[in-house]
Amino acid sequence: MGGPGADAASGGATKRAVVLVDHGSRAPEAHAVLDEMAARLRRRLPGRIVEVAHLELAPPSLADAIARCVAAGAREVVVHPYFLAPGTHAGRDVPAQAAEAARRHPGLRVRVTEPLGAHEGIVDAIVERIDRA
């Protein structure tokens, strides 16, 4: 009908979303960093829904963020754990919460990316910070 990425029901492009999820904090400045990253992603991924979520300590939860994506028309959600290392939160908690949220929305496809890890872009950012120190 509409080819890859097409929504079979409407014949149009599937609406996609991204959720950035971090640990959560009681410090508002920590949430501001995630909000800024989401704003930058919105500029780089026009047409995509981009939401933020926190695993603990502050709203919105991952389930709430995914529900907002669905309410905005998303049929696919990519959840990105905004963590450096593949620890318990990125490797277990985020995938489990994403799967549970997906079960609440029949027909929704939810995928979870790897955390940031030892990506070359992270190395570039560290070198830049070292050079500026």
Residue pairs with C-beta under 8 A, 6 or more apart in sequence:
1 8
1 11
2 8
2 11
2 12
2 13
5 13
5 14
5 16
6 12
6 13
6 14
7 13
7 14
7 15
7 75
14 75
14 76
15 49
15 72
15 73
15 74
15 75
15 76
16 48
16 49
16 74
16 75
16 76
16 77
16 78
17 48
17 49
17 50
17 51
17 69
17 72
17 74
17 76
17 77
17 78
18 41
18 45
18 48
18 49
18 50
18 51
18 77
18 78
18 79
18 80
19 50
19 51
19 52
19 53
19 62
19 65
19 66
19 69
19 77
19 78
19 79
19 80
20 34
20 37
20 38
20 41
20 50
20 51
20 52
20 53
20 80
20 82
21 52
21 53
21 54
21 55
21 62
21 65
21 79
21 80
21 81
21 82
21 94
22 30
22 34
22 52
22 53
22 54
22 55
22 81
22 82
22 83
23 54
23 55
23 56
23 57
23 83
23 89
24 54
24 55
24 56
24 57
24 58
25 31
25 54
25 57
25 58
26 57
26 58
31 52
31 54
31 58
34 52
34 54
34 82
35 52
37 82
38 50
38 51
38 52
41 48
41 50
42 48
42 50
49 68
49 69
49 72
49 73
49 74
51 60
51 65
51 66
51 68
51 69
52 60
52 65
53 60
53 61
53 62
53 64
53 65
53 66
54 60
54 61
55 61
55 62
55 89
55 93
55 94
55 97
60 68
61 97
62 79
62 94
62 97
62 98
62 101
63 97
63 100
63 101
63 104
66 77
66 79
66 98
66 101
66 102
66 105
66 108
66 110
67 101
67 104
67 105
69 77
70 77
70 105
70 108
74 108
75 107
75 108
75 109
76 108
76 109
76 110
76 111
77 98
77 102
77 108
77 109
77 110
77 111
78 110
78 111
78 112
78 113
79 94
79 98
79 110
79 111
79 112
79 113
80 112
80 113
81 89
81 90
81 94
81 112
81 113
81 114
81 115
82 115
82 116
83 89
83 90
83 115
83 116
84 115
84 116
84 117
84 122
85 115
85 117
86 114
86 115
86 117
90 114
90 115
94 112
95 112
98 110
98 112
99 110
101 110
102 108
102 109
102 110
116 122
